[in-house]
Amino acid sequence: MLYALYGHGLRLNELLSVRTNDLLWDRNQIFVHKGKGKKDRYIPMSQEFKSLIRMYIHEYRPQYWLFEGQDAQSRYSERSVQEVVRTAARKARIPIKVTPHMLRHLMLPT
């Protein structure tokens, strides 16, 4: 999830709306439903992300949503993703409050 938010610039709602059949493996793309402005779009899928997602799918076997909730019928909750981001920031000893949306705008130093 963190890689998709940071590495692909997905918004939180876009991430949680990705279904397993939205991963276009042969085209190296992810289909994003109703992103900002209610517009559909395709984003490129990096090789690193493909590898991570393949391992994730093999391990968790999602049926409909790429990131499923506890009952496997609903998608993962926004609140849970926010907590994952906060926990990762704490472990990385980042002293400021970090949100999923902030990951869209981070730039690595060159």
BALOBA-1460 file (C-alpha; in Angstrom, 3 decimals):
// residues 110
<rec num="1" residu="m" x="0.000" y="0.000" z="0.000"/>
<rec num="2" residu="l" x="2.764" y="2.397" z="0.920"/>
<rec num="3" residu="y" x="4.580" y="1.703" z="-2.338"/>
<rec num="4" residu="a" x="1.423" y="2.432" z="-4.341"/>
<rec num="5" residu="l" x="0.758" y="5.675" z="-2.477"/>
<rec num="6" residu="y" x="4.338" y="6.899" z="-2.689"/>
<rec num="7" residu="g" x="5.759" y="5.243" z="-5.789"/>
<rec num="8" residu="h" x="2.718" y="5.673" z="-8.022"/>
<rec num="9" residu="g" x="1.169" y="8.803" z="-6.550"/>
<rec num="10" residu="l" x="-2.199" y="7.208" z="-5.897"/>
<rec num="11" residu="r" x="-4.698" y="9.008" z="-3.722"/>
<rec num="12" residu="l" x="-6.027" y="7.071" z="-0.742"/>
<rec num="13" residu="n" x="-9.475" y="6.516" z="-2.253"/>
<rec num="14" residu="e" x="-7.931" y="5.501" z="-5.593"/>
<rec num="15" residu="l" x="-5.737" y="2.924" z="-3.841"/>
<rec num="16" residu="l" x="-8.675" y="1.421" z="-1.988"/>
<rec num="17" residu="s" x="-10.806" y="1.292" z="-5.143"/>
<rec num="18" residu="v" x="-8.344" y="-0.850" z="-7.118"/>
<rec num="19" residu="r" x="-9.811" y="-4.267" z="-7.883"/>
<rec num="20" residu="t" x="-7.764" y="-7.326" z="-8.738"/>
<rec num="21" residu="n" x="-8.894" y="-7.149" z="-12.378"/>
<rec num="22" residu="d" x="-7.725" y="-3.501" z="-12.605"/>
<rec num="23" residu="l" x="-4.124" y="-4.710" z="-12.751"/>
<rec num="24" residu="l" x="-3.313" y="-4.932" z="-16.448"/>
<rec num="25" residu="w" x="-0.232" y="-7.135" z="-16.219"/>
<rec num="26" residu="d" x="0.449" y="-7.341" z="-19.958"/>
<rec num="27" residu="r" x="0.235" y="-3.548" z="-20.375"/>
<rec num="28" residu="n" x="2.058" y="-2.700" z="-17.119"/>
<rec num="29" residu="q" x="-0.827" y="-0.465" z="-16.088"/>
<rec num="30" residu="i" x="-3.287" y="0.008" z="-13.266"/>
<rec num="31" residu="f" x="-6.802" y="1.167" z="-14.098"/>
<rec num="32" residu="v" x="-7.968" y="3.758" z="-11.574"/>
<rec num="33" residu="h" x="-11.737" y="4.190" z="-11.251"/>
<rec num="34" residu="k" x="-13.200" y="7.617" z="-10.588"/>
<rec num="35" residu="g" x="-10.148" y="9.421" z="-9.342"/>
<rec num="36" residu="k" x="-10.122" y="13.143" z="-8.708"/>
<rec num="37" residu="g" x="-12.890" y="14.794" z="-10.688"/>
<rec num="38" residu="k" x="-14.629" y="11.390" z="-11.030"/>
<rec num="39" residu="k" x="-12.361" y="10.602" z="-13.970"/>
<rec num="40" residu="d" x="-11.037" y="7.175" z="-14.848"/>
<rec num="41" residu="r" x="-7.354" y="6.924" z="-15.739"/>
<rec num="42" residu="y" x="-4.524" y="4.493" z="-16.333"/>
<rec num="43" residu="i" x="-1.243" y="4.774" z="-14.499"/>
<rec num="44" residu="p" x="1.968" y="2.916" z="-15.330"/>
<rec num="45" residu="m" x="2.872" y="-0.036" z="-13.107"/>
<rec num="46" residu="s" x="6.574" y="-0.287" z="-12.355"/>
<rec num="47" residu="q" x="8.399" y="-3.614" z="-12.389"/>
<rec num="48" residu="e" x="9.144" y="-3.258" z="-8.670"/>
<rec num="49" residu="f" x="5.459" y="-2.762" z="-7.923"/>
<rec num="50" residu="k" x="4.544" y="-5.739" z="-10.110"/>
<rec num="51" residu="s" x="6.919" y="-7.934" z="-8.128"/>
<rec num="52" residu="l" x="5.573" y="-6.722" z="-4.792"/>
<rec num="53" residu="i" x="1.949" y="-7.137" z="-5.875"/>
<rec num="54" residu="r" x="2.588" y="-10.633" z="-7.228"/>
<rec num="55" residu="m" x="4.000" y="-11.655" z="-3.828"/>
<rec num="56" residu="y" x="1.106" y="-9.943" z="-2.037"/>
<rec num="57" residu="i" x="-1.506" y="-11.689" z="-4.224"/>
<rec num="58" residu="h" x="0.211" y="-15.048" z="-3.759"/>
<rec num="59" residu="e" x="0.225" y="-14.571" z="0.026"/>
<rec num="60" residu="y" x="-3.214" y="-13.016" z="0.643"/>
<rec num="61" residu="r" x="-5.254" y="-14.212" z="-2.365"/>
<rec num="62" residu="p" x="-7.579" y="-11.199" z="-2.715"/>
<rec num="63" residu="q" x="-10.757" y="-12.031" z="-4.618"/>
<rec num="64" residu="y" x="-12.300" y="-8.689" z="-5.654"/>
<rec num="65" residu="w" x="-10.610" y="-5.699" z="-4.024"/>
<rec num="66" residu="l" x="-6.831" y="-5.638" z="-4.245"/>
<rec num="67" residu="f" x="-6.724" y="-4.591" z="-0.587"/>
<rec num="68" residu="e" x="-9.610" y="-6.322" z="1.138"/>
<rec num="69" residu="g" x="-11.049" y="-5.639" z="4.574"/>
<rec num="70" residu="q" x="-11.294" y="-8.213" z="7.324"/>
<rec num="71" residu="d" x="-14.377" y="-9.892" z="5.883"/>
<rec num="72" residu="a" x="-12.952" y="-10.149" z="2.329"/>
<rec num="73" residu="q" x="-16.233" y="-8.694" z="1.036"/>
<rec num="74" residu="s" x="-15.389" y="-5.074" z="1.685"/>
<rec num="75" residu="r" x="-12.373" y="-3.028" z="0.818"/>
<rec num="76" residu="y" x="-9.674" y="-2.081" z="3.301"/>
<rec num="77" residu="s" x="-10.666" y="0.944" z="5.387"/>
<rec num="78" residu="e" x="-9.224" y="4.435" z="4.968"/>
<rec num="79" residu="r" x="-8.614" y="4.601" z="8.697"/>
<rec num="80" residu="s" x="-6.522" y="1.416" z="8.593"/>
<rec num="81" residu="v" x="-4.325" y="2.796" z="5.799"/>
<rec num="82" residu="q" x="-3.872" y="6.025" z="7.759"/>
<rec num="83" residu="e" x="-2.740" y="3.965" z="10.744"/>
<rec num="84" residu="v" x="-0.307" y="1.943" z="8.575"/>
<rec num="85" residu="v" x="1.225" y="5.213" z="7.316"/>
<rec num="86" residu="r" x="1.466" y="6.651" z="10.836"/>
<rec num="87" residu="t" x="3.095" y="3.466" z="12.159"/>
<rec num="88" residu="a" x="5.627" y="3.403" z="9.313"/>
<rec num="89" residu="a" x="6.475" y="7.066" z="9.946"/>
<rec num="90" residu="r" x="6.976" y="6.392" z="13.653"/>
<rec num="91" residu="k" x="9.258" y="3.430" z="12.904"/>
<rec num="92" residu="a" x="11.245" y="5.625" z="10.508"/>
<rec num="93" residu="r" x="11.497" y="8.228" z="13.292"/>
<rec num="94" residu="i" x="9.859" y="10.943" z="11.231"/>
<rec num="95" residu="p" x="9.062" y="13.680" z="13.750"/>
<rec num="96" residu="i" x="6.040" y="15.176" z="11.958"/>
<rec num="97" residu="k" x="2.536" y="13.857" z="11.392"/>
<rec num="98" residu="v" x="2.524" y="11.942" z="8.084"/>
<rec num="99" residu="t" x="-0.658" y="11.288" z="6.106"/>
<rec num="100" residu="p" x="-1.273" y="9.092" z="3.041"/>
<rec num="101" residu="h" x="-1.817" y="12.191" z="0.904"/>
<rec num="102" residu="m" x="1.601" y="13.562" z="1.853"/>
<rec num="103" residu="l" x="3.217" y="10.546" z="0.178"/>
<rec num="104" residu="r" x="1.895" y="11.769" z="-3.202"/>
<rec num="105" residu="h" x="3.975" y="14.925" z="-2.914"/>
<rec num="106" residu="l" x="7.247" y="13.740" z="-1.379"/>
<rec num="107" residu="m" x="10.363" y="14.211" z="-3.424"/>
<rec num="108" residu="l" x="13.522" y="12.236" z="-2.789"/>
<rec num="109" residu="p" x="16.716" y="14.265" z="-2.529"/>
<rec num="110" residu="t" x="18.977" y="13.860" z="-5.555"/>
